[in-house]
Amino acid sequence: MLRAKISCVTSYVPDDILSNEELAQMVDTSDEWITTRVGIKERRILREEGTGSSDLGARALQALIDKTGIDPKEIELIICATSNPDFRFPSTASIIAEKVGIKTTYGYDIQAACAGFLVALQAGAAYIQAGLYKKVVVIAAEKMSSMVNYKDRNTCPLFGDAAGCVLLEPTEEETGVMDTIFHTDGMGLPHLVMTGGGSVRPASHTTIDKNEHYVYQDGRFVFKHAVADMISSSSTIMQRNQLTIDDVDYVIPHQANLRIIEAIAERFNIPEEKMLVNIQHYGNTSAASIPLCLSEFEHRFKKGDKLILTAFGAGFTWGAVYLVWDYNS
């Protein structure tokens, strides 16, 4: 059976760090308040004028090209997961391809909020399994600072900018993307949304005056559903693949809130060394958080390691991926 393996992973974060202490000078908050509630100490911000999510994604992709030595012409498909496209159109994937000089590829965007990378990973794996492509790049690129209101103490501490990137290639071994599960429940709309700028409420003086072009989140409601739904999807995917937590080498959850991650770890009794966490340094980078984790902890992975990836985001959209690592780092 043909499967899609991850043969390389890279990431990119901006150099500029926005610490909790700096945030406390901008809005009524403190390092203790932020750390206690969400576990974040700092986040990276793309400050260069005229830059967007494509710049983050292009740098992650260029790092992948440099790391693998692949001829960019061999990349047949680029799928970009982002909630922060450079423009309404064209696709951010097409802009990334242009920025790294690829003229021979097909590309498009996926919008599944914080679950976007996993949804894009499933799509990329399906192209490989169907035999349509042999080299697929999945990118998650999020300039979250572009949708954050830095006068809102409830949301501005949460988010940071980053991109992550993986190369998918076919394999006949028992490695790669083994199973996926996803769900959507549209009841989440009013609880996690940016109301302004779409076709329902196009940009106007009214939407700007009402701060509708920033992310809105009902923290308590989202927290409850994120914990329950990531636990449910992870449990289901382990059960149908006859896995216990002892069989799993690493769990990589979406890095939204340290308290959510701790609740998942407690439910499954996951040892600290198996639950991979880097939210303290980067904050919530939406779709980019899981590939950013994969990249940061790549040195730990061995061929045959069993990974559970799980995410929850606006929509509400959530799910899990069972992945068997393909190479020794």
C-alpha positions as CSV (number, residue, x, y, z in Angstrom):
1,M,0.0,0.0,0.0
2,L,1.3,3.4,-1.0
3,R,1.6,5.9,1.9
4,A,2.8,9.5,2.3
5,K,5.9,9.9,4.5
6,I,7.3,13.1,5.9
7,S,10.9,13.1,4.5
8,C,11.8,16.6,5.8
9,V,10.5,19.3,8.1
10,T,11.6,22.9,8.6
11,S,10.3,26.0,10.2
12,Y,10.8,29.8,10.4
13,V,10.1,32.3,13.1
14,P,10.9,36.0,13.0
15,D,13.8,37.3,15.0
16,D,11.8,39.9,16.9
17,I,10.6,38.7,20.3
18,L,7.6,40.3,22.1
19,S,7.9,39.3,25.8
20,N,5.3,39.4,28.5
21,E,7.0,42.3,30.1
22,E,6.8,44.3,26.9
23,L,3.2,43.5,26.5
24,A,2.5,44.7,30.0
25,Q,3.7,48.2,28.8
26,M,1.1,48.1,26.0
27,V,-2.0,46.7,27.8
28,D,-3.2,46.0,31.3
29,T,-1.6,42.7,31.9
30,S,1.5,41.1,33.6
31,D,3.9,38.3,33.1
32,E,2.4,36.5,36.0
33,W,-1.2,36.9,34.7
34,I,-0.2,35.5,31.2
35,T,2.0,32.7,32.5
36,T,-0.6,31.5,35.0
37,R,-3.4,31.4,32.5
38,V,-1.9,30.3,29.3
39,G,1.8,29.4,29.9
40,I,3.2,31.8,27.4
41,K,6.4,33.8,28.1
42,E,7.1,35.3,24.7
43,R,6.1,35.2,21.1
44,R,7.7,36.1,17.7
45,I,6.4,39.0,15.6
46,L,7.0,39.8,12.0
47,R,7.4,43.5,12.1
48,E,8.9,44.3,8.6
49,E,6.6,46.6,6.8
50,G,4.9,45.1,3.7
51,T,5.5,41.5,4.8
52,G,2.8,38.9,5.3
53,S,2.3,35.2,5.9
54,S,3.9,34.4,2.5
55,D,7.2,35.7,3.7
56,L,7.1,33.4,6.7
57,G,6.1,30.5,4.5
58,A,8.7,31.3,1.8
59,R,11.5,31.3,4.3
60,A,10.4,27.9,5.8
61,L,10.2,26.5,2.2
62,Q,13.6,27.8,1.3
63,A,15.0,26.2,4.4
64,L,13.5,22.9,3.3
65,I,15.0,23.3,-0.2
66,D,18.4,24.1,1.3
67,K,18.2,21.2,3.8
68,T,17.2,18.5,1.3
69,G,19.0,19.8,-1.8
70,I,15.9,19.1,-3.8
71,D,15.5,20.8,-7.2
72,P,12.6,23.2,-6.7
73,K,11.3,22.1,-10.1
74,E,10.6,18.6,-8.6
75,I,8.0,20.1,-6.2
76,E,4.7,19.3,-7.8
77,L,2.2,20.7,-5.3
78,I,2.2,23.3,-2.5
79,I,-0.6,23.3,-0.1
80,C,-0.6,26.3,2.3
81,A,-2.7,26.3,5.5
82,T,-3.3,29.8,6.7
83,S,-6.0,32.0,8.3
84,N,-3.9,35.0,7.4
85,P,-3.5,35.1,3.7
86,D,-1.6,38.0,2.2
87,F,-4.7,38.9,0.2
88,R,-8.2,37.7,-0.4
89,F,-6.8,36.5,-3.7
90,P,-4.5,35.2,-5.1
91,S,-3.6,32.3,-2.9
92,T,-0.7,32.6,-0.5
93,A,0.6,29.3,-1.9
94,S,1.1,30.9,-5.3
95,I,2.9,33.9,-3.7
96,I,5.2,31.6,-1.8
97,A,6.0,29.7,-4.9
98,E,6.9,32.9,-6.7
99,K,9.1,34.1,-3.8
100,V,11.2,31.0,-3.9
101,G,11.4,30.9,-7.7
102,I,9.2,27.9,-8.4
103,K,7.3,28.2,-11.7
104,T,6.4,24.6,-12.3
105,T,4.2,23.8,-9.4
106,Y,0.5,23.8,-8.6
107,G,-0.6,25.4,-5.3
108,Y,-3.6,26.4,-3.3
109,D,-4.6,27.4,0.2
110,I,-6.6,25.6,3.0
111,Q,-8.4,27.5,5.7
112,A,-9.2,25.4,8.7
113,A,-7.8,27.8,11.3
114,C,-5.6,26.2,14.0
115,A,-6.4,22.7,12.5
116,G,-5.2,23.8,9.1
117,F,-1.9,22.0,9.0
118,L,-3.4,18.7,9.9
119,V,-6.2,19.1,7.3
120,A,-3.6,20.1,4.7
121,L,-1.4,17.2,5.7
122,Q,-4.3,14.8,5.1
123,A,-5.0,16.4,1.7
124,G,-1.3,16.2,0.7
125,A,-1.1,12.5,1.8
126,A,-4.2,11.7,-0.3
127,Y,-2.5,13.1,-3.5
128,I,0.5,10.9,-2.8
129,Q,-1.6,7.8,-2.0
130,A,-3.6,8.3,-5.2
131,G,-0.4,8.4,-7.2
132,L,-1.0,11.9,-8.6
133,Y,2.1,13.5,-7.2
134,K,5.4,12.3,-5.8
135,K,6.6,15.5,-4.0
136,V,4.1,17.6,-2.1
137,V,5.0,20.4,0.2
138,V,2.6,21.3,3.0
139,I,3.2,24.7,4.6
140,A,1.5,26.4,7.5
141,A,2.2,30.1,7.5
142,E,0.5,32.5,10.0
143,K,1.2,36.2,10.6
144,M,-1.2,36.1,13.6
145,S,-0.1,39.6,14.7
146,S,-2.0,40.9,11.7
147,M,-5.3,40.0,13.3
148,V,-4.5,40.8,16.9
149,N,-5.8,43.8,18.8
150,Y,-3.0,44.9,21.0
151,K,-5.5,46.8,23.2
152,D,-7.4,43.6,24.1
153,R,-5.7,42.0,27.1
154,N,-7.7,38.7,26.6
155,T,-6.3,37.9,23.1
156,C,-3.1,39.9,22.5
157,P,-0.9,37.7,24.8
158,L,-1.9,34.5,23.0
159,F,-0.7,34.8,19.5
160,G,2.6,34.8,17.6
161,D,3.9,34.6,14.0
162,A,5.6,31.5,12.5
163,A,5.6,29.0,9.6
164,G,6.3,25.3,9.4
165,C,6.9,23.2,6.3
166,V,7.1,19.4,5.5
167,L,7.9,17.5,2.3
168,L,5.7,14.5,1.6
169,E,6.9,11.7,-0.6
170,P,5.6,8.2,-1.3
171,T,6.7,5.1,0.5
172,E,5.6,1.4,0.6
173,E,6.9,1.0,4.1
174,E,4.7,1.1,7.3
175,T,5.6,4.7,7.9
176,G,4.1,8.1,7.2
177,V,0.5,9.2,7.5
178,M,-1.3,6.1,8.8
179,D,-4.7,7.5,9.7
180,T,-6.6,10.7,10.1
181,I,-9.9,11.8,11.6
182,F,-11.6,15.3,11.4
183,H,-14.8,16.9,12.5
184,T,-16.6,20.2,12.0
185,D,-19.3,21.8,14.1
186,G,-20.5,25.2,12.9
187,M,-22.0,26.1,16.2
188,G,-18.6,27.4,17.1
189,L,-19.0,30.4,14.8
190,P,-19.8,33.1,17.4
191,H,-17.2,31.9,19.9
192,L,-14.1,32.1,17.7
193,V,-14.3,34.5,14.7
194,M,-13.2,37.6,13.0
195,T,-16.5,39.3,12.0
196,G,-15.2,42.1,9.8
197,G,-13.7,41.9,6.3
198,G,-15.7,39.0,4.8
199,S,-18.6,39.1,2.4
200,V,-21.1,39.3,5.3
201,R,-19.5,42.4,6.8
202,P,-17.2,43.9,4.2
203,A,-14.6,46.5,5.5
204,S,-16.3,49.8,6.3
205,H,-15.9,52.7,8.7
206,T,-18.4,50.8,11.0
207,T,-16.4,47.5,11.0
208,I,-13.2,49.4,11.7
209,D,-14.7,51.6,14.4
210,K,-16.1,48.4,16.1
211,N,-12.7,46.6,16.0
212,E,-14.3,43.8,13.9
213,H,-11.0,43.1,12.0
214,Y,-9.4,41.5,15.0
215,V,-9.8,37.9,16.3
216,Y,-12.6,37.5,18.8
217,Q,-12.5,34.5,21.2
218,D,-14.8,33.4,24.0
219,G,-12.0,31.9,26.0
220,R,-13.9,29.7,28.4
221,F,-16.2,28.3,25.8
222,V,-13.3,27.5,23.4
223,F,-11.2,26.0,26.2
224,K,-13.9,23.6,27.2
225,H,-14.5,22.4,23.6
226,A,-10.8,22.3,22.7
227,V,-10.0,19.9,25.6
228,A,-13.0,17.6,25.0
229,D,-12.6,17.5,21.2
230,M,-8.9,16.9,21.1
231,I,-9.2,14.2,23.7
232,S,-12.1,12.6,21.8
233,S,-10.3,12.6,18.4
234,S,-7.0,11.4,19.8
235,S,-8.8,8.6,21.7
236,T,-10.7,7.5,18.6
237,I,-7.6,7.4,16.4
238,M,-5.7,5.4,18.9
239,Q,-8.5,2.9,19.5
240,R,-9.0,2.2,15.8
241,N,-5.3,1.6,15.3
242,Q,-5.1,-0.6,18.4
243,L,-2.8,1.8,20.2
244,T,-2.4,2.6,23.9
245,I,-0.5,5.6,25.2
246,D,2.3,3.2,26.0
247,D,2.6,2.4,22.3
248,V,2.8,6.1,21.4
249,D,6.2,7.7,21.4
250,Y,5.1,11.4,21.2
251,V,1.9,13.4,21.3
252,I,2.0,16.8,19.6
253,P,-1.0,18.9,20.3
254,H,-1.9,22.3,18.9
255,Q,-0.1,24.8,21.0
256,A,-3.0,27.1,22.0
257,N,-2.9,27.1,25.8
258,L,-0.7,25.3,28.2
259,R,-3.7,24.5,30.4
260,I,-5.4,22.7,27.5
261,I,-2.2,20.7,26.9
262,E,-2.0,19.8,30.5
263,A,-5.6,18.7,30.6
264,I,-5.0,16.4,27.6
265,A,-1.8,15.0,29.3
266,E,-3.7,14.3,32.5
267,R,-6.6,12.6,30.7
268,F,-4.2,10.1,28.9
269,N,-1.7,10.0,31.7
270,I,1.0,11.1,29.2
271,P,4.5,11.3,30.7
272,E,6.1,14.8,30.4
273,E,8.8,13.6,28.0
274,K,6.1,12.3,25.5
275,M,4.0,15.5,25.4
276,L,5.9,18.0,23.2
277,V,5.4,21.6,24.2
278,N,7.0,24.9,23.0
279,I,4.1,27.3,23.5
280,Q,6.1,29.2,26.2
281,H,8.5,30.5,23.5
282,Y,6.1,31.1,20.5
283,G,2.6,31.4,21.8
284,N,-0.3,30.2,19.7
285,T,0.9,30.3,16.0
286,S,-2.4,28.7,14.8
287,A,-1.9,26.3,11.9
288,A,1.9,26.7,12.2
289,S,2.1,25.4,15.8
290,I,2.3,21.6,15.0
291,P,4.9,21.8,12.2
292,L,6.9,24.2,14.4
293,C,6.9,21.6,17.1
294,L,7.9,18.9,14.6
295,S,10.8,21.0,13.5
296,E,12.0,21.9,16.9
297,F,11.9,18.4,18.3
298,E,12.9,16.6,15.1
299,H,16.2,15.7,16.7
300,R,14.4,13.4,19.1
301,F,12.5,11.3,16.5
302,K,13.7,7.9,15.3
303,K,12.4,5.9,12.3
304,G,9.4,4.0,13.4
305,D,8.4,6.4,16.2
306,K,4.6,6.6,16.6
307,L,3.2,10.1,16.8
308,I,-0.3,11.4,17.5
309,L,-0.9,15.0,16.3
310,T,-4.1,16.7,17.4
311,A,-5.6,20.2,16.9
312,F,-8.7,22.3,17.4
313,G,-9.6,25.5,15.8
314,A,-12.3,27.9,14.6
315,G,-15.2,26.4,12.7
316,F,-15.2,24.5,15.1
317,T,-12.8,22.2,13.3
318,W,-10.8,19.5,15.1
319,G,-9.1,16.2,14.6
320,A,-6.1,14.0,14.9
321,V,-3.4,12.3,12.8
322,Y,-1.6,9.0,13.5
323,L,1.9,9.4,12.0
324,V,4.8,7.0,11.9
325,W,8.1,8.8,11.6
326,D,10.2,7.8,8.6
327,Y,13.8,8.7,9.3
328,N,16.5,9.1,12.0
329,S,17.4,12.7,12.5
